[in-house]
């Protein structure tokens, strides 16, 4: 299981792929179904859609 937080490196965030099991710092966890990375002005938003329901968002 990979733990993802806003302090995770960009390399760690970009290496997450479908099928990986992840957890955030609020306790939400699950298997990744899809990954979407958006560039917004000076930040990157990492959306991890979970298989069972829900999304984990990490903003860098």
Residue pairs with C-beta under 8 A, 6 or more apart in sequence:
1 21
1 22
1 23
1 29
2 12
2 16
2 20
2 21
2 22
2 23
3 22
3 23
3 24
3 25
4 12
4 13
4 16
4 22
4 23
4 24
4 46
4 48
4 56
4 58
5 24
5 25
5 58
6 58
6 59
6 60
8 58
10 44
10 60
13 44
13 46
13 58
13 60
14 37
14 46
16 22
16 32
16 35
16 46
16 48
17 32
17 35
18 32
18 33
18 34
18 35
19 31
19 32
20 31
20 32
21 29
21 30
21 31
21 32
22 29
22 30
22 32
22 48
22 56
23 29
24 56
24 58
28 50
28 54
28 56
30 50
30 51
30 52
30 53
30 54
30 56
31 50
31 51
31 52
32 48
32 49
32 50
32 51
33 49
33 50
33 51
34 48
34 49
35 46
35 47
35 48
35 49
36 46
36 47
36 49
37 44
37 45
37 46
37 47
38 44
38 45
38 47
39 45
43 59
43 60
44 59
44 60
45 57
45 58
45 59
45 60
46 57
46 58
46 59
46 60
47 55
47 56
47 57
48 55
48 56
48 57
48 58
49 55
50 56
